[in-house]
Amino acid sequence: MNPTKSLSIFLKLSLPLIILDQISKWWIVLKFRQPVILVNGDKYYDTHGETHITVVENFFNIIRVHNQGVAFGFGNGSAWAPIVFLIVPFVAMIVVIILWRKNMFEGVAKWSAPLLLAGVIGNLIDRLFQGFWLRGPEDLSFMERLGHGYVVDFIDIQFPFVIPFTGSNHWPSFNVADSCICIAATLLFISAFQAENKVKEEG
């Protein structure tokens, strides 16, 4: 793809989504109570701010969740997750940019690249900076603060039934960046399905 066109798509789609993602997350951080955090065996509590906001009763809530892992909380609270999931986004961005520049995203999939970038960059910003805004362990070193980085999740969807394999009726909380990644994955799936049908028709 032409570099000028790539930059234009990034500025028109990815950048606004990144800004929206960060504005929504900082609103959560500033308005909602910080979850209990564990540092060197000590628990830090915070009593300032909202705990949740009910938007639609028994369906849609706004909460504040710190996620150091990935989807469904995998790796959350572990010592390795903040480091591993700080490196992975950089690798993902490089791969997406290379494939994008080589026109590997075709059809509806062409919109998945800027959405992926928006999602990856949005959550990466959290992992890089949110650990420095935690209230409580102010005496931590730079690397310890960085190691406490997390992604801010806040959209809580509740169902009238237990979700299979989760044991809960709440879908794992997510954010704008996560939504971008999910939409991008859906577009890639649709694109692959369309490509398969095209091959069958040509065959």
LUMTORBA-864367 format. One record per residue (C-alpha): residue in three letters; x, y, z; residue number from 1. Coordinates in steps of 0.25 Angstrom, whole numbers. Layout:
<pt aa="ALA" px="X" py="Y" pz="Z" i="NUM"/>
...
// end
This chain:
<pt aa="MET" px="0" py="0" pz="0" i="1"/>
<pt aa="ASN" px="5" py="14" pz="-3" i="2"/>
<pt aa="PRO" px="11" py="20" pz="9" i="3"/>
<pt aa="THR" px="3" py="33" pz="8" i="4"/>
<pt aa="LYS" px="-10" py="25" pz="7" i="5"/>
<pt aa="SER" px="-6" py="17" pz="19" i="6"/>
<pt aa="LEU" px="-3" py="29" pz="27" i="7"/>
<pt aa="SER" px="-17" py="35" pz="23" i="8"/>
<pt aa="ILE" px="-24" py="23" pz="27" i="9"/>
<pt aa="PHE" px="-17" py="22" pz="41" i="10"/>
<pt aa="LEU" px="-20" py="37" pz="43" i="11"/>
<pt aa="LYS" px="-35" py="36" pz="39" i="12"/>
<pt aa="LEU" px="-38" py="23" pz="46" i="13"/>
<pt aa="SER" px="-27" py="17" pz="56" i="14"/>
<pt aa="LEU" px="-23" py="31" pz="62" i="15"/>
<pt aa="PRO" px="-38" py="35" pz="66" i="16"/>
<pt aa="LEU" px="-40" py="21" pz="72" i="17"/>
<pt aa="ILE" px="-28" py="22" pz="80" i="18"/>
<pt aa="ILE" px="-32" py="35" pz="85" i="19"/>
<pt aa="LEU" px="-46" py="31" pz="89" i="20"/>
<pt aa="ASP" px="-40" py="18" pz="96" i="21"/>
<pt aa="GLN" px="-31" py="27" pz="104" i="22"/>
<pt aa="ILE" px="-41" py="37" pz="108" i="23"/>
<pt aa="SER" px="-51" py="27" pz="112" i="24"/>
<pt aa="LYS" px="-40" py="19" pz="121" i="25"/>
<pt aa="TRP" px="-35" py="32" pz="127" i="26"/>
<pt aa="TRP" px="-49" py="36" pz="131" i="27"/>
<pt aa="ILE" px="-50" py="22" pz="138" i="28"/>
<pt aa="VAL" px="-37" py="24" pz="145" i="29"/>
<pt aa="LEU" px="-40" py="38" pz="150" i="30"/>
<pt aa="LYS" px="-55" py="35" pz="154" i="31"/>
<pt aa="PHE" px="-55" py="20" pz="159" i="32"/>
<pt aa="ARG" px="-49" py="14" pz="171" i="33"/>
<pt aa="GLN" px="-35" py="7" pz="169" i="34"/>
<pt aa="PRO" px="-36" py="-8" pz="171" i="35"/>
<pt aa="VAL" px="-29" py="-15" pz="182" i="36"/>
<pt aa="ILE" px="-14" py="-17" pz="178" i="37"/>
<pt aa="LEU" px="-4" py="-26" pz="183" i="38"/>
<pt aa="VAL" px="11" py="-21" pz="184" i="39"/>
<pt aa="ASN" px="22" py="-30" pz="191" i="40"/>
<pt aa="GLY" px="11" py="-37" pz="199" i="41"/>
<pt aa="ASP" px="4" py="-24" pz="204" i="42"/>
<pt aa="LYS" px="-10" py="-20" pz="200" i="43"/>
<pt aa="TYR" px="-13" py="-6" pz="196" i="44"/>
<pt aa="TYR" px="-27" py="-1" pz="197" i="45"/>
<pt aa="ASP" px="-34" py="11" pz="192" i="46"/>
<pt aa="THR" px="-47" py="17" pz="196" i="47"/>
<pt aa="HIS" px="-48" py="29" pz="187" i="48"/>
<pt aa="GLY" px="-58" py="29" pz="175" i="49"/>
<pt aa="GLU" px="-69" py="21" pz="169" i="50"/>
<pt aa="THR" px="-69" py="5" pz="170" i="51"/>
<pt aa="HIS" px="-79" py="4" pz="158" i="52"/>
<pt aa="ILE" px="-90" py="11" pz="150" i="53"/>
<pt aa="THR" px="-102" py="3" pz="145" i="54"/>
<pt aa="VAL" px="-106" py="7" pz="131" i="55"/>
<pt aa="VAL" px="-116" py="-3" pz="128" i="56"/>
<pt aa="GLU" px="-121" py="-11" pz="140" i="57"/>
<pt aa="ASN" px="-116" py="-26" pz="140" i="58"/>
<pt aa="PHE" px="-110" py="-24" pz="126" i="59"/>
<pt aa="PHE" px="-100" py="-13" pz="125" i="60"/>
<pt aa="ASN" px="-90" py="-7" pz="135" i="61"/>
<pt aa="ILE" px="-78" py="2" pz="136" i="62"/>
<pt aa="ILE" px="-67" py="-3" pz="145" i="63"/>
<pt aa="ARG" px="-52" py="-2" pz="147" i="64"/>
<pt aa="VAL" px="-44" py="-14" pz="145" i="65"/>
<pt aa="HIS" px="-29" py="-16" pz="144" i="66"/>
<pt aa="ASN" px="-25" py="-26" pz="134" i="67"/>
<pt aa="GLN" px="-10" py="-30" pz="134" i="68"/>
<pt aa="GLY" px="-13" py="-42" pz="125" i="69"/>
<pt aa="VAL" px="-21" py="-44" pz="113" i="70"/>
<pt aa="ALA" px="-35" py="-49" pz="109" i="71"/>
<pt aa="PHE" px="-43" py="-55" pz="120" i="72"/>
<pt aa="GLY" px="-32" py="-51" pz="130" i="73"/>
<pt aa="PHE" px="-22" py="-61" pz="126" i="74"/>
<pt aa="GLY" px="-9" py="-57" pz="133" i="75"/>
<pt aa="ASN" px="-15" py="-47" pz="141" i="76"/>
<pt aa="GLY" px="-8" py="-45" pz="155" i="77"/>
<pt aa="SER" px="4" py="-53" pz="150" i="78"/>
<pt aa="ALA" px="19" py="-48" pz="151" i="79"/>
<pt aa="TRP" px="21" py="-51" pz="136" i="80"/>
<pt aa="ALA" px="9" py="-45" pz="130" i="81"/>
<pt aa="PRO" px="13" py="-30" pz="130" i="82"/>
<pt aa="ILE" px="26" py="-33" pz="123" i="83"/>
<pt aa="VAL" px="21" py="-43" pz="113" i="84"/>
<pt aa="PHE" px="9" py="-35" pz="109" i="85"/>
<pt aa="LEU" px="17" py="-22" pz="108" i="86"/>
<pt aa="ILE" px="26" py="-29" pz="98" i="87"/>
<pt aa="VAL" px="15" py="-36" pz="90" i="88"/>
<pt aa="PRO" px="8" py="-23" pz="85" i="89"/>
<pt aa="PHE" px="21" py="-18" pz="79" i="90"/>
<pt aa="VAL" px="23" py="-31" pz="71" i="91"/>
<pt aa="ALA" px="8" py="-30" pz="67" i="92"/>
<pt aa="MET" px="10" py="-16" pz="62" i="93"/>
<pt aa="ILE" px="22" py="-19" pz="54" i="94"/>
<pt aa="VAL" px="15" py="-31" pz="47" i="95"/>
<pt aa="VAL" px="2" py="-24" pz="44" i="96"/>
<pt aa="ILE" px="10" py="-12" pz="38" i="97"/>
<pt aa="ILE" px="18" py="-21" pz="29" i="98"/>
<pt aa="LEU" px="6" py="-29" pz="25" i="99"/>
<pt aa="TRP" px="-1" py="-16" pz="22" i="100"/>
<pt aa="ARG" px="10" py="-10" pz="14" i="101"/>
<pt aa="LYS" px="10" py="-23" pz="6" i="102"/>
<pt aa="ASN" px="-5" py="-22" pz="3" i="103"/>
<pt aa="MET" px="-8" py="-35" pz="10" i="104"/>
<pt aa="PHE" px="-21" py="-29" pz="15" i="105"/>
<pt aa="GLU" px="-31" py="-30" pz="4" i="106"/>
<pt aa="GLY" px="-46" py="-28" pz="2" i="107"/>
<pt aa="VAL" px="-53" py="-25" pz="16" i="108"/>
<pt aa="ALA" px="-40" py="-29" pz="23" i="109"/>
<pt aa="LYS" px="-33" py="-16" pz="18" i="110"/>
<pt aa="TRP" px="-41" py="-9" pz="30" i="111"/>
<pt aa="SER" px="-35" py="-19" pz="40" i="112"/>
<pt aa="ALA" px="-21" py="-14" pz="39" i="113"/>
<pt aa="PRO" px="-24" py="0" pz="45" i="114"/>
<pt aa="LEU" px="-34" py="-6" pz="55" i="115"/>
<pt aa="LEU" px="-23" py="-16" pz="60" i="116"/>
<pt aa="LEU" px="-13" py="-4" pz="61" i="117"/>
<pt aa="ALA" px="-23" py="4" pz="69" i="118"/>
<pt aa="GLY" px="-26" py="-7" pz="78" i="119"/>
<pt aa="VAL" px="-12" py="-12" pz="80" i="120"/>
<pt aa="ILE" px="-7" py="3" pz="82" i="121"/>
<pt aa="GLY" px="-18" py="6" pz="91" i="122"/>
<pt aa="ASN" px="-15" py="-5" pz="101" i="123"/>
<pt aa="LEU" px="0" py="-3" pz="100" i="124"/>
<pt aa="ILE" px="-1" py="11" pz="105" i="125"/>
<pt aa="ASP" px="-8" py="6" pz="117" i="126"/>
<pt aa="ARG" px="3" py="-5" pz="120" i="127"/>
<pt aa="LEU" px="13" py="6" pz="118" i="128"/>
<pt aa="PHE" px="7" py="17" pz="127" i="129"/>
<pt aa="GLN" px="-4" py="12" pz="136" i="130"/>
<pt aa="GLY" px="5" py="6" pz="146" i="131"/>
<pt aa="PHE" px="11" py="20" pz="149" i="132"/>
<pt aa="TRP" px="-2" py="25" pz="153" i="133"/>
<pt aa="LEU" px="-6" py="15" pz="164" i="134"/>
<pt aa="ARG" px="-9" py="20" pz="177" i="135"/>
<pt aa="GLY" px="-2" py="13" pz="189" i="136"/>
<pt aa="PRO" px="12" py="8" pz="186" i="137"/>
<pt aa="GLU" px="18" py="21" pz="183" i="138"/>
<pt aa="ASP" px="32" py="16" pz="187" i="139"/>
<pt aa="LEU" px="33" py="6" pz="176" i="140"/>
<pt aa="SER" px="45" py="7" pz="166" i="141"/>
<pt aa="PHE" px="43" py="11" pz="151" i="142"/>
<pt aa="MET" px="44" py="-4" pz="147" i="143"/>
<pt aa="GLU" px="34" py="-8" pz="158" i="144"/>
<pt aa="ARG" px="24" py="2" pz="154" i="145"/>
<pt aa="LEU" px="26" py="-2" pz="139" i="146"/>
<pt aa="GLY" px="24" py="-17" pz="144" i="147"/>
<pt aa="HIS" px="10" py="-13" pz="150" i="148"/>
<pt aa="GLY" px="5" py="-7" pz="137" i="149"/>
<pt aa="TYR" px="-9" py="-12" pz="133" i="150"/>
<pt aa="VAL" px="-20" py="-10" pz="123" i="151"/>
<pt aa="VAL" px="-32" py="-2" pz="128" i="152"/>
<pt aa="ASP" px="-45" py="-10" pz="125" i="153"/>
<pt aa="PHE" px="-59" py="-4" pz="129" i="154"/>
<pt aa="ILE" px="-70" py="-10" pz="120" i="155"/>
<pt aa="ASP" px="-78" py="-20" pz="128" i="156"/>
<pt aa="ILE" px="-88" py="-28" pz="120" i="157"/>
<pt aa="GLN" px="-98" py="-37" pz="129" i="158"/>
<pt aa="PHE" px="-106" py="-48" pz="123" i="159"/>
<pt aa="PRO" px="-119" py="-55" pz="129" i="160"/>
<pt aa="PHE" px="-111" py="-69" pz="128" i="161"/>
<pt aa="VAL" px="-98" py="-74" pz="132" i="162"/>
<pt aa="ILE" px="-88" py="-73" pz="120" i="163"/>
<pt aa="PRO" px="-82" py="-87" pz="117" i="164"/>
<pt aa="PHE" px="-68" py="-90" pz="122" i="165"/>
<pt aa="THR" px="-67" py="-78" pz="130" i="166"/>
<pt aa="GLY" px="-77" py="-81" pz="142" i="167"/>
<pt aa="SER" px="-82" py="-66" pz="142" i="168"/>
<pt aa="ASN" px="-93" py="-59" pz="135" i="169"/>
<pt aa="HIS" px="-84" py="-47" pz="133" i="170"/>
<pt aa="TRP" px="-76" py="-46" pz="120" i="171"/>
<pt aa="PRO" px="-61" py="-43" pz="123" i="172"/>
<pt aa="SER" px="-60" py="-27" pz="124" i="173"/>
<pt aa="PHE" px="-54" py="-20" pz="112" i="174"/>
<pt aa="ASN" px="-51" py="-6" pz="106" i="175"/>
<pt aa="VAL" px="-51" py="1" pz="93" i="176"/>
<pt aa="ALA" px="-37" py="-5" pz="89" i="177"/>
<pt aa="ASP" px="-42" py="-19" pz="91" i="178"/>
<pt aa="SER" px="-55" py="-16" pz="83" i="179"/>
<pt aa="CYS" px="-46" py="-11" pz="71" i="180"/>
<pt aa="ILE" px="-38" py="-24" pz="72" i="181"/>
<pt aa="CYS" px="-50" py="-33" pz="72" i="182"/>
<pt aa="ILE" px="-56" py="-25" pz="60" i="183"/>
<pt aa="ALA" px="-43" py="-27" pz="53" i="184"/>
<pt aa="ALA" px="-43" py="-42" pz="55" i="185"/>
<pt aa="THR" px="-57" py="-43" pz="50" i="186"/>
<pt aa="LEU" px="-54" py="-36" pz="37" i="187"/>
<pt aa="LEU" px="-42" py="-45" pz="35" i="188"/>
<pt aa="PHE" px="-51" py="-57" pz="37" i="189"/>
<pt aa="ILE" px="-61" py="-52" pz="27" i="190"/>
<pt aa="SER" px="-50" py="-48" pz="18" i="191"/>
<pt aa="ALA" px="-44" py="-62" pz="19" i="192"/>
<pt aa="PHE" px="-58" py="-68" pz="17" i="193"/>
<pt aa="GLN" px="-60" py="-60" pz="4" i="194"/>
<pt aa="ALA" px="-46" py="-63" pz="-1" i="195"/>
<pt aa="GLU" px="-50" py="-78" pz="1" i="196"/>
<pt aa="ASN" px="-63" py="-77" pz="-7" i="197"/>
<pt aa="LYS" px="-56" py="-69" pz="-18" i="198"/>
<pt aa="VAL" px="-46" py="-80" pz="-20" i="199"/>
<pt aa="LYS" px="-57" py="-91" pz="-20" i="200"/>
<pt aa="GLU" px="-65" py="-83" pz="-31" i="201"/>
<pt aa="GLU" px="-52" py="-81" pz="-39" i="202"/>
<pt aa="GLY" px="-49" py="-96" pz="-38" i="203"/>
// end
